[in-house]
Amino acid sequence: MSQDSNLRSFAAFAVLFGASTLFPGCASTKQSVGLENVDSLVSRVEQVHLETELSRQAVYSAILALGPLFAKDFNGDATVSFEAFAQATEACEKQANELRAHVSPMRNSATSVFQRWEKSLDDFSSPNMKQRSSDRLESTRERFAEVQEDAVLAQTAFDELNGQLRDTVLFLGHDFNSTSVAEIEEDAFAIRDRARELGRTFDNCMDAAAEYVEKSALRGQAQGHADITVSEK
């Protein structure tokens, strides 16, 4: 039989029985499920990065709205200015809830990925390959732990700031005048300083998330994920 005939027979056989039968790598396998879980975790880390960035923007907007209320030369509409601050505070609280809603799923996804990876170490036949995989598991786990820790710190500090913002709304809601503003002026300065501190915490969280995505995204997909880079401090 000629070579062309052999090729035609092989092609017909592939069509008859399905390419996945001849090339199992094209089908979903036990191993590919692990990669799907890894990709899912990377996406969750990216989402936390996004929610952290949105949280930073929300805090910035709230501080911008707070400033005019305590300006020495305030001559605007008290009701309009107060309402702008109250709405910005409400937006901060909603964004804090969004951030919180994405941190726990990220942690759960990581638990699944790392448990599966650790279990797979027992299947290696090569001690050297097993050790290299184990080392990479530990370094990846450490990078994720940093993301998780920074995200929890950001979430906690965000909640604390929101408490201060909400208290300010409550205080001024029935008593917005020159004397009441003077009485809590120091509190307003403290809110501003805490917001700056929180901004640095947000940056740390985003940096950790960016590094995790950069080093853990599946090959060929790094550019397809969200454009997140390490911030400059």
Backbone as numpy.savetxt, mean C-alpha at the origin, in Angstrom:
# Nx Ny Nz CAx CAy CAz Cx Cy Cz
9.65 -42.22 -43.55 8.79 -41.02 -43.55 9.68 -39.79 -43.55
9.32 -38.77 -44.38 10.14 -37.57 -44.48 10.01 -36.73 -43.23
10.93 -35.75 -43.06 10.90 -34.86 -41.89 9.63 -34.02 -41.89
9.21 -33.55 -43.12 7.98 -32.75 -43.20 6.77 -33.56 -42.76
6.75 -34.81 -43.12 5.63 -35.67 -42.73 5.60 -35.87 -41.23
6.80 -36.02 -40.64 6.89 -36.17 -39.19 6.34 -34.93 -38.47
6.71 -33.75 -38.98 6.25 -32.51 -38.37 4.74 -32.37 -38.48
4.19 -32.75 -39.68 2.75 -32.64 -39.86 2.01 -33.60 -38.93
2.56 -34.79 -38.75 1.95 -35.77 -37.87 1.98 -35.28 -36.42
3.10 -34.66 -36.04 3.25 -34.14 -34.68 2.24 -33.02 -34.43
2.06 -32.14 -35.45 1.13 -31.02 -35.31 -0.30 -31.53 -35.17
-0.65 -32.54 -35.97 -1.99 -33.10 -35.90 -2.24 -33.73 -34.54
-1.21 -34.40 -34.02 -1.32 -35.03 -32.69 -1.54 -33.97 -31.61
-0.84 -32.83 -31.75 -0.97 -31.75 -30.77 -2.37 -31.17 -30.79
-2.94 -31.01 -32.00 -4.29 -30.47 -32.10 -5.31 -31.43 -31.52
-5.09 -32.74 -31.79 -6.03 -33.75 -31.34 -6.09 -33.86 -29.83
-4.94 -33.86 -29.19 -4.89 -34.08 -27.74 -4.74 -32.80 -26.92
-4.51 -31.68 -27.60 -4.39 -30.41 -26.88 -2.95 -30.10 -26.57
-2.59 -28.84 -26.80 -1.20 -28.42 -26.59 -0.81 -28.56 -25.13
-1.74 -28.39 -24.20 -1.39 -28.46 -22.79 -0.98 -29.86 -22.38
-1.43 -30.88 -23.14 -1.02 -32.24 -22.83 0.44 -32.44 -23.16
0.88 -31.84 -24.28 2.27 -31.99 -24.70 3.18 -31.02 -23.99
2.66 -29.85 -23.67 3.45 -28.80 -23.03 2.77 -28.38 -21.73
2.95 -29.15 -20.68 2.24 -28.87 -19.42 2.55 -27.50 -18.84
3.66 -26.88 -19.24 4.00 -25.57 -18.73 3.00 -24.51 -19.14
2.23 -24.78 -20.18 1.26 -23.81 -20.66 -0.02 -23.84 -19.84
-0.21 -24.89 -19.09 -1.41 -25.01 -18.28 -1.15 -24.55 -16.86
-2.22 -24.38 -16.11 -2.07 -23.99 -14.72 -1.54 -25.17 -13.92
-0.49 -24.95 -13.15 0.12 -26.01 -12.37 0.17 -25.61 -10.91
0.52 -26.60 -10.08 0.65 -26.34 -8.66 1.67 -25.24 -8.42
2.76 -25.27 -9.19 3.81 -24.27 -9.02 3.35 -22.88 -9.45
2.58 -22.81 -10.54 2.15 -21.50 -11.04 1.18 -20.82 -10.07
0.48 -21.61 -9.27 -0.41 -21.02 -8.26 0.41 -20.19 -7.29
1.61 -20.68 -6.98 2.49 -19.92 -6.09 2.83 -18.56 -6.68
3.10 -18.52 -7.98 3.42 -17.24 -8.63 2.21 -16.33 -8.67
1.03 -16.92 -8.86 -0.19 -16.11 -8.85 -0.39 -15.45 -7.47
-0.07 -16.22 -6.42 -0.19 -15.66 -5.07 0.83 -14.55 -4.84
2.03 -14.74 -5.37 3.07 -13.72 -5.26 2.63 -12.44 -5.96
2.08 -12.59 -7.16 1.63 -11.43 -7.92 0.48 -10.72 -7.21
-0.39 -11.49 -6.58 -1.49 -10.91 -5.82 -0.97 -10.09 -4.64
0.05 -10.62 -3.97 0.63 -9.88 -2.84 1.28 -8.58 -3.31
1.98 -8.64 -4.42 2.61 -7.43 -4.97 1.53 -6.37 -5.26
0.41 -6.82 -5.82 -0.68 -5.89 -6.12 -1.25 -5.28 -4.84
-1.33 -6.07 -3.79 -1.85 -5.56 -2.52 -0.88 -4.55 -1.90
0.41 -4.81 -2.04 1.40 -3.86 -1.54 1.30 -2.55 -2.32
1.11 -2.68 -3.63 0.92 -1.47 -4.46 -0.31 -0.69 -4.02
-1.37 -1.40 -3.68 -2.60 -0.72 -3.25 -2.38 0.03 -1.95
-1.62 -0.57 -1.04 -1.30 0.12 0.22 -0.46 1.36 -0.07
0.45 1.24 -1.04 1.24 2.41 -1.46 0.32 3.52 -1.94
-0.66 3.16 -2.78 -1.59 4.14 -3.32 -2.43 4.78 -2.21
-2.96 3.95 -1.31 -3.80 4.48 -0.23 -2.99 5.37 0.71
-1.71 5.06 0.87 -0.85 5.91 1.70 -0.63 7.26 1.04
-0.43 7.25 -0.26 -0.27 8.51 -0.99 -1.55 9.34 -0.91
-2.69 8.70 -1.06 -3.97 9.41 -0.95 -4.18 9.94 0.46
-3.69 9.19 1.44 -3.80 9.64 2.84 -2.96 10.89 3.05
-1.78 10.91 2.48 -0.92 12.08 2.61 -1.57 13.31 1.98
-2.20 13.11 0.83 -2.89 14.22 0.17 -4.07 14.72 1.01
-4.79 13.77 1.64 -5.94 14.15 2.46 -5.50 14.97 3.67
-4.40 14.57 4.29 -3.88 15.32 5.44 -3.45 16.70 5.01
-2.78 16.80 3.88 -2.32 18.10 3.36 -3.52 19.04 3.15
-4.60 18.49 2.59 -5.79 19.31 2.35 -6.41 19.78 3.65
-6.40 18.91 4.66 -6.98 19.29 5.96 -6.17 20.39 6.63
-4.85 20.31 6.54 -4.00 21.34 7.14 -4.16 22.67 6.40
-4.31 22.59 5.09 -4.56 23.81 4.31 -5.87 24.47 4.74
-6.88 23.66 5.01 -8.18 24.20 5.42 -8.14 24.70 6.86
-7.27 24.13 7.69 -7.16 24.54 9.08 -6.50 25.92 9.21
-5.50 26.18 8.39 -4.72 27.40 8.49 -5.51 28.69 8.56
-6.42 28.91 7.61 -7.17 30.18 7.61 -8.00 30.41 8.87
-8.43 29.34 9.52 -9.26 29.51 10.73 -8.48 30.20 11.85
-7.16 30.05 11.83 -6.33 30.61 12.90 -5.48 31.79 12.43
-5.76 32.28 11.23 -5.02 33.43 10.71 -5.33 34.68 11.53
-4.31 35.47 11.84 -4.49 36.67 12.65 -5.40 37.68 11.96
-5.30 37.71 10.63 -6.07 38.71 9.87 -7.28 38.08 9.18
-7.88 37.09 9.81 -9.03 36.41 9.21 -10.16 37.40 8.93
-10.60 37.41 7.67 -11.71 38.30 7.30 -12.65 37.62 6.30
-12.60 36.29 6.30 -13.45 35.56 5.37 -14.80 35.25 5.97
-15.53 34.38 5.28 -16.83 33.93 5.77 -16.59 32.80 6.76
-16.94 33.00 8.01 -16.66 32.01 9.05 -17.33 30.67 8.76
-18.55 30.71 8.30 -19.29 29.47 8.04 -18.66 28.68 6.90
-18.31 29.38 5.83 -17.71 28.73 4.67 -16.34 28.13 5.03
-15.54 28.89 5.74 -14.21 28.42 6.12 -14.28 27.21 7.05
-15.20 27.29 8.01 -15.36 26.18 8.94 -15.85 24.93 8.21
-16.79 25.10 7.30 -17.34 23.96 6.57 -16.26 23.30 5.71
-15.37 24.10 5.13 -14.28 23.55 4.32 -13.36 22.68 5.18
-13.09 23.16 6.39 -12.25 22.40 7.30 -12.96 21.13 7.77
-14.24 21.23 8.07 -15.01 20.06 8.52 -15.07 18.99 7.43
-15.24 19.41 6.19 -15.28 18.46 5.09 -13.92 17.80 4.87
-12.86 18.59 5.01 -11.51 18.03 4.85 -11.22 17.03 5.95
-11.71 17.30 7.15 -11.53 16.37 8.26 -12.29 15.07 8.01
-13.50 15.20 7.50 -14.29 14.01 7.18 -13.62 13.18 6.09
-13.03 13.86 5.10 -12.32 13.16 4.03 -11.12 12.40 4.59
-10.44 12.98 5.57 -9.31 12.31 6.21 -9.76 11.04 6.91
-10.87 11.11 7.60 -11.38 9.94 8.32 -11.77 8.83 7.36
-12.38 9.20 6.24 -12.75 8.20 5.24 -11.51 7.57 4.63
-10.48 8.38 4.39 -9.27 7.85 3.79 -8.52 6.94 4.77
-8.58 7.27 6.06 -7.97 6.41 7.07 -8.63 5.03 7.06
-9.94 5.02 6.85 -10.66 3.74 6.77 -10.24 2.96 5.53
-10.01 3.66 4.43 -9.55 3.00 3.21 -8.18 2.37 3.41
-7.30 3.11 4.04 -5.96 2.58 4.31 -6.05 1.34 5.19
-6.85 1.43 6.24 -7.00 0.30 7.17 -7.58 -0.92 6.44
-8.50 -0.68 5.52 -9.16 -1.78 4.82 -8.22 -2.56 3.91
-7.08 -1.97 3.57 -6.14 -2.65 2.67 -4.93 -3.24 3.38
-4.71 -2.85 4.61 -3.54 -3.35 5.34 -3.74 -4.81 5.76
-4.89 -5.13 6.30 -5.14 -6.51 6.76 -5.12 -7.53 5.62
-5.79 -7.27 4.48 -5.71 -8.22 3.36 -4.28 -8.42 2.86
-3.49 -7.35 2.89 -2.10 -7.47 2.48 -1.36 -8.43 3.40
-1.58 -8.29 4.70 -0.92 -9.17 5.67 -1.36 -10.62 5.48
-2.65 -10.84 5.24 -3.16 -12.20 5.04 -2.58 -12.82 3.77
-2.48 -12.02 2.74 -1.90 -12.50 1.48 -0.44 -12.90 1.68
0.29 -12.10 2.44 1.71 -12.40 2.71 1.86 -13.70 3.48
0.99 -13.93 4.44 1.05 -15.16 5.23 0.92 -16.37 4.32
-0.01 -16.31 3.37 -0.21 -17.41 2.43 1.03 -17.64 1.56
1.59 -16.55 1.05 2.76 -16.64 0.16 3.95 -17.25 0.89
4.24 -16.75 2.07 5.43 -17.19 2.78 5.29 -18.61 3.34
4.10 -18.97 3.74 3.88 -20.34 4.21 4.06 -21.33 3.07
3.53 -21.00 1.91 3.66 -21.87 0.74 5.12 -21.98 0.31
5.81 -20.85 0.32 7.22 -20.83 -0.07 8.05 -21.67 0.90
7.80 -21.49 2.18 8.57 -22.23 3.19 8.32 -23.73 3.07
7.10 -24.11 2.81 6.78 -25.53 2.66 7.47 -26.13 1.46
7.64 -25.34 0.40 8.26 -25.85 -0.83 9.74 -26.17 -0.64
10.35 -25.63 0.39 11.79 -25.88 0.61 12.08 -27.36 0.81
11.12 -28.10 1.33 11.32 -29.53 1.58 11.37 -30.34 0.30
10.96 -29.75 -0.82 10.91 -30.49 -2.09 12.20 -30.39 -2.89
13.15 -29.58 -2.43 14.41 -29.45 -3.17 15.25 -30.72 -3.03
15.91 -31.08 -4.12 16.87 -32.18 -4.07 18.29 -31.66 -3.91
18.50 -30.40 -4.34 19.82 -29.78 -4.23 19.92 -28.96 -2.96
20.82 -29.28 -2.05 20.99 -28.49 -0.82 21.34 -27.04 -1.10
22.19 -26.83 -2.12 22.60 -25.46 -2.45 21.43 -24.63 -2.95
20.61 -25.22 -3.83 19.45 -24.50 -4.35 18.45 -24.23 -3.23
18.28 -25.20 -2.36 17.38 -25.04 -1.23 17.83 -23.88 -0.34
19.15 -23.79 -0.09 19.66 -22.73 0.76 19.47 -21.36 0.12
19.68 -21.28 -1.18 19.50 -20.00 -1.86 18.04 -19.56 -1.81
17.14 -20.53 -2.01 15.71 -20.20 -1.94 15.33 -19.78 -0.53
15.88 -20.47 0.46 15.61 -20.13 1.86 16.11 -18.73 2.19
17.29 -18.39 1.69 17.86 -17.06 1.95 16.98 -15.98 1.32
16.50 -16.25 0.11 15.67 -15.25 -0.57 14.30 -15.13 0.12
13.82 -16.24 0.62 12.57 -16.20 1.38 12.72 -15.28 2.58
13.80 -15.41 3.31 14.00 -14.61 4.51 14.16 -13.13 4.18
14.91 -12.82 3.11 15.09 -11.42 2.75 13.78 -10.80 2.25
12.98 -11.58 1.53 11.68 -11.10 1.06 10.74 -10.90 2.23
10.78 -11.82 3.16 9.93 -11.72 4.35 10.31 -10.49 5.18
11.59 -10.21 5.27 12.04 -9.03 6.02 11.59 -7.74 5.34
11.67 -7.72 4.01 11.20 -6.53 3.29 9.71 -6.31 3.50
8.96 -7.41 3.48 7.52 -7.26 3.70 7.24 -6.81 5.13
7.99 -7.35 6.08 7.78 -6.97 7.49 7.95 -5.47 7.67
8.87 -4.89 6.91 9.08 -3.44 6.98 7.87 -2.70 6.42
7.33 -3.21 5.31 6.12 -2.59 4.75 4.98 -2.66 5.76
4.79 -3.84 6.34 3.71 -4.04 7.30 3.88 -3.13 8.52
5.08 -3.07 9.05 5.33 -2.25 10.23 5.08 -0.77 9.94
5.60 -0.30 8.81 5.42 1.11 8.46 3.95 1.44 8.18
3.23 0.48 7.59 1.82 0.70 7.29 1.01 0.81 8.58
1.32 -0.03 9.55 0.61 0.01 10.83 0.94 1.30 11.58
2.20 1.71 11.54 2.59 2.97 12.18 1.86 4.15 11.54
1.79 4.14 10.21 1.10 5.21 9.49 -0.39 5.21 9.84
-0.97 4.04 9.88 -2.39 3.92 10.20 -2.69 4.43 11.60
-1.85 4.06 12.56 -2.05 4.48 13.95 -1.90 5.99 14.10
-0.83 6.53 13.50 -0.59 7.97 13.60 -1.68 8.76 12.88
-2.18 8.21 11.79 -3.26 8.86 11.04 -4.52 8.93 11.90
-4.83 7.85 12.57 -6.00 7.83 13.45 -5.87 8.87 14.57
-4.67 8.98 15.12 -4.44 9.95 16.20 -4.62 11.38 15.69
-4.09 11.67 14.51 -4.26 13.00 13.94 -5.73 13.28 13.66
-6.43 12.29 13.14 -7.85 12.48 12.86 -8.63 12.78 14.14
-8.21 12.19 15.24 -8.85 12.49 16.51 -8.69 13.96 16.88
-7.50 14.49 16.65 -7.25 15.91 16.94 -8.03 16.82 15.99
-8.09 16.44 14.74 -8.85 17.23 13.77 -10.33 17.24 14.13
-10.85 16.07 14.49 -12.26 15.96 14.85 -12.58 16.78 16.11
-11.67 16.75 17.07 -11.89 17.55 18.29 -11.93 19.04 17.97
-11.11 19.44 17.03 -11.10 20.86 16.64 -12.42 21.24 15.98
-12.93 20.35 15.14 -14.24 20.59 14.50 -15.32 20.72 15.57
-15.30 19.82 16.54 -16.31 19.85 17.60 -16.20 21.13 18.44
-14.97 21.53 18.72 -14.76 22.71 19.56 -15.26 23.98 18.87
-14.93 24.10 17.59 -15.30 25.32 16.87 -16.72 25.28 16.31
-17.32 24.09 16.32 -18.64 23.94 15.70 -19.72 24.80 16.32
-19.56 25.15 17.60 -20.54 26.01 18.26 -19.89 27.24 18.90
-18.61 27.42 18.59 -17.89 28.48 19.31 -16.69 28.95 18.48
-16.99 29.51 17.29 -15.93 29.94 16.38 -15.85 31.46 16.40
-14.97 31.98 17.25 -14.78 33.42 17.35 -13.34 33.69 17.76
-13.00 34.95 17.89 -11.60 35.30 18.16 -11.09 34.72 19.47
-11.89 34.74 20.52 -11.42 34.26 21.82 -11.29 32.73 21.85
-12.23 32.05 21.20 -12.16 30.58 21.19 -10.97 30.11 20.35
-10.70 30.79 19.25 -9.55 30.46 18.41 -8.25 30.67 19.17
-8.17 31.78 19.91 -6.96 32.05 20.69 -6.74 30.98 21.76
-7.82 30.45 22.28 -7.72 29.46 23.35 -7.12 28.14 22.88
-7.37 27.76 21.62 -6.85 26.48 21.13 -5.79 26.65 20.03
-5.22 27.83 19.98 -4.20 28.10 18.95 -3.02 27.15 19.08
-2.57 26.89 20.31 -1.45 25.98 20.50 -1.80 24.57 20.03
-3.04 24.19 20.22 -3.48 22.88 19.74 -3.40 22.80 18.22
-3.73 23.91 17.57 -3.66 23.95 16.11 -2.21 23.81 15.64
-1.29 24.46 16.36 0.13 24.32 16.01 0.59 22.87 16.20
0.09 22.24 17.25 0.44 20.84 17.52 -0.07 19.93 16.40
-1.26 20.22 15.89 -1.82 19.45 14.78 -0.94 19.60 13.54
-0.52 20.83 13.28 0.35 21.08 12.13 1.65 20.28 12.25
2.24 20.29 13.45 3.50 19.58 13.64 3.30 18.07 13.52
2.19 17.58 14.04 1.92 16.14 13.96 1.70 15.73 12.51
1.07 16.62 11.74 0.83 16.33 10.33 2.16 16.21 9.58
3.12 17.07 9.91 4.44 16.97 9.27 5.12 15.65 9.62
4.99 15.26 10.89 5.55 13.99 11.34 4.90 12.83 10.60
3.59 12.90 10.46 2.85 11.86 9.77 3.27 11.78 8.31
3.56 12.94 7.72 4.02 12.94 6.34 5.28 12.12 6.17
6.20 12.23 7.12 7.43 11.44 7.06 7.12 9.95 7.24
6.15 9.65 8.09 5.75 8.25 8.29 5.14 7.69 7.02
4.32 8.49 6.36 3.75 8.07 5.08 4.86 7.80 4.06
5.85 8.68 4.02 6.96 8.51 3.08 7.70 7.20 3.34
7.94 6.89 4.60 8.63 5.65 4.94 7.84 4.43 4.47
6.54 4.49 4.65 5.68 3.39 4.22 5.72 3.23 2.71
5.64 4.33 1.99 5.66 4.26 0.53 7.02 3.79 0.01
8.08 4.21 0.66 9.41 3.77 0.25 9.56 2.26 0.43
9.09 1.75 1.57 9.18 0.32 1.83 8.34 -0.46 0.82
7.15 0.05 0.50 6.28 -0.61 -0.46 6.90 -0.59 -1.85
7.50 0.54 -2.23 8.13 0.65 -3.54 9.29 -0.34 -3.68
10.08 -0.47 -2.63 11.20 -1.40 -2.67 10.71 -2.84 -2.77
9.65 -3.15 -2.05 9.12 -4.52 -2.11 8.64 -4.84 -3.52
7.89 -3.94 -4.12 7.37 -4.17 -5.47 8.52 -4.30 -6.46
9.50 -3.43 -6.34 10.64 -3.45 -7.27 11.37 -4.79 -7.23
11.50 -5.37 -6.06 12.30 -6.59 -5.91 11.48 -7.87 -5.96
10.15 -7.75 -5.93 9.33 -8.96 -5.86 8.35 -9.13 -7.02
8.17 -8.11 -7.85 7.25 -8.23 -8.98 7.74 -9.32 -9.93
6.81 -10.06 -10.53 7.17 -11.12 -11.45 7.97 -10.57 -12.63
8.88 -11.39 -13.12 9.73 -10.94 -14.22 8.88 -10.57 -15.43
9.20 -9.41 -16.02 8.47 -8.94 -17.18 7.22 -8.15 -16.84
6.87 -8.10 -15.55 5.67 -7.39 -15.14 5.97 -6.15 -14.32
7.22 -5.93 -13.97 7.58 -4.80 -13.11 7.10 -3.48 -13.71
7.27 -3.34 -15.05 6.87 -2.10 -15.68 5.36 -1.98 -15.82
4.67 -3.13 -15.69 3.23 -3.11 -15.83 2.52 -2.70 -14.55
3.24 -2.73 -13.44 2.63 -2.34 -12.18 2.63 -0.82 -12.05
1.98 -0.33 -11.03 1.88 1.13 -10.82 3.26 1.75 -10.74
3.36 2.97 -11.23 4.64 3.68 -11.22 4.89 4.23 -9.82
5.57 3.45 -9.00 5.87 3.90 -7.65 7.37 3.88 -7.45
7.89 4.96 -6.98 9.33 5.09 -6.79 9.64 5.50 -5.37
10.87 5.28 -4.97 11.31 5.67 -3.64 11.35 7.18 -3.56
10.72 7.73 -2.55 10.66 9.19 -2.42 11.99 9.75 -1.98
12.21 10.99 -2.32 13.43 11.68 -1.91 13.16 12.43 -0.62
13.97 12.19 0.38 13.79 12.87 1.66 14.80 14.00 1.76
